[in-house]
Amino acid sequence: EEDMAEVRRRLNFRGRVQGVGFRYKAKYLAKSMGLTGWVRNEMDGTVTLEIQGRPQLVDKLLQGLNHDCFIEIDWVAGNDITVEDEEKSFKVLM
């Protein structure tokens, strides 16, 4: 079935995304949905997220990040990248 295929997206978020629990919210959502990947704060105040799993769950995670009262996403850029078959967890990188 086509929608069972996993995708991996690399996304960069701008807005009020650092110091508001963004990374930990992403980790919580990813773990609850069985998604893998990582998230990290960047020096320029943005946050980079690589998220992998079924497309509809990835979309659901992004919706969850958008519906947080502390997080304000002004802009997001991203693209699909190669799936990493070996990855088994979601990590918050420092």
Buried (B, 14 or more C-beta within 10 A) or exposed (E): EEEEEBBBBBBBBBBBBBEBBBBEBBBBBBEEBEBBBBBBBEEEEBBBBBBBBBBEBBEBBBEBBEEBEEBBBEEBEBEEEEEEEEBEEBBBEE
